[in-house]
Amino acid sequence: MSTTPHAEDKYKYKYLIAIAVTMAAMLELIDTSIVNVAIPHMMGNLGATLDEISWVSVGYIIANVIVIPMSSWLSAYFGRRRYLTGSILLFVAASFFCGASTTLLQLVVWRVIQGIGGGALLSTAQSTLWEAFPPEEVGIGQAMFGVGVMVGPTLGPTLGGYIVDTWNWPWIFYINLPLGLIAAALVWRYVRNSEHQERAEKVDWLGIGLLTVAVGSLQWMLERGERYDWFDSKLVTALLVTSVVSFAWLLWHELHTDEPVIDFHLLKNRQLATGVLMGTVLGFALFGSIFVLPVFLQTLHGFTANQTGMVILPGAIASAMTMAVIGRRLRLLPDGRPVILLGASLFMVCMWQLSALTFDSGRADLFWPLIMRGVALGLIFIPLNSIALAELEPRDLAQGTGLFNLMRQLGGSMGIAIMATMLSRFTKEKKGLLTDHMVAIAPDVQARLEGLTHALTAKGASAGVAHQQALMIMDRTVTGQASVLAFSRIYWISGLVLLCATPLMLFWHSGRPRGMPVRGGH
């Protein structure tokens, strides 16, 4: 079948559109993690405590997660081109004022506004790419987007460490200005409004309010739960109750209103519902394992954020290359499920290799496992996304993409929160076991303690001080060994959770990716 001139013109600027929206999405994702390396500098400059400065990250993430599920409705209400361009410009303006902030309150407020602008950049960018490419090439567009999604979070700490060391912390925000303005100009010039979305006649204010309370409370609870010892805290318990009640009310309201801000009816589609559930598990395993590895390297091996980023970067590049290959070959796959299963199996092997890391492990021991993890995630991301959305009508793509991204993000937040809690508790548990073992071999322990004490005394310390320092050294050693054992268990859990989710693929009607020609009827 020949392509009409109109169709050729429609897809003429597909690569420019892909570059523009992927650049915007990368900026949003980089800013999720780039701030972390600058926190000590911000604390000193703004006179804030660690608990206070953490709101710079928490405020951004909460605002981001609230906007993601609303992005489809907002895109239809304002028009995709205006909404996407306006969101990028809001993100850029907020970035400038973040860098120019002189008080903690100013910085937190502008970070929240930055998160509101950034929330549109993931789901709207991805749904834009579904229409920017012809059906037989949608995998290429999604691969370009996937590269940004995978490389963005990895570049954050590396780029942030370099900027802070070379200039100062405001420049982690100022760097967004030229790139964001270029992305906004390209979006305004080449992106067109969706042909399928219909503008709502009225604003679902109740739905927006309930969504804000439900998702905001849940995200706040996940971000702060470990610090407040979870449900021993009345605040954390209140946040959970508020989130559950608000979400139940939101679900009922959205199913009974004519123009909902989130169309939960789409989850009646078994293909999408299963894909969303698997996306949640993917977020849990992926973000949980990504969170754990930098903690391992920086806490036990003394790596800086910049060094950690350089260790992780080859895996991100491997993921990007895998996505590029899968994206170009996606339409040739009659069934994407074996590819996802292969990716989940490789991820499990990678987690098994990481679980064997010790105090003596170096960069060489991390290189191939992280390359394998990158390839595994590349094999999973594109087919999972495409199969989950395969049965949706074009007018429902934006809503489906929003739900998929929301649940992957919340799955990631749950993964980080639960992994942090398990890491702390596993470390205490293993330290107790190691301490009991040391008591059982008391003569050997005593000999080691005396040896350390003599060595410190020989360096000029008094007998009492040397004894105390020797005890501290032995305690750090035991704590470090307990941490290694705890990390090992965390890696196993991450791999098993993802692998155990693969049977969900049996609930799909088929593993046919979106855009693949249907043979023999639907």
Buried (B, 14 or more C-beta within 10 A) or exposed (E): EEEEEEEEEBBEBBBBBBBBBBBBBBBBBBBBBBBBBBBEBBBEBBEBEEEBBBBBBBBBBBBBBBBBBBBBBBBBBBBBBBBBBBBBBBBBBBBBBBBEBEEBEBBBBBBBBBBBBBBBBBBBBBBBBBBBBBEEBBBBBBBBBBBBBBBBBBBBBBBBBBBBEEEBBBBBBBBBBEBBEBBBEBBBEBBBBBEBBEEBEEEBEBBBBBBBBBBBBBBBBBBBBBEBEBEEBEEBBEBBEBBEBBBEBBBEBBEEEEBBBBBBEBBEBEBBBBBBBBBBBBBBBBBBBBBBBBBBBBEBBEBBBBBBBBBBBBBBBBBBBBBBBBBEBBBEBEBBBBBBBBBBBBBBBBBBBBBEBEEEBEBEBBEBBBBBBBBBBBBBBBBBBBBBBBBBEEEBBBBBBBBBBBBBBBBBBBBBBBBBBBBBEBBEBBBEEBBEEBEEEEEEBEEBBEEBBEBBBEEEBEEEEBBBBBEEBBEEBBBBBBBBBBBBBBBBBBBBBBBEBBEBBEEBEBBBBBBBEEEEEE
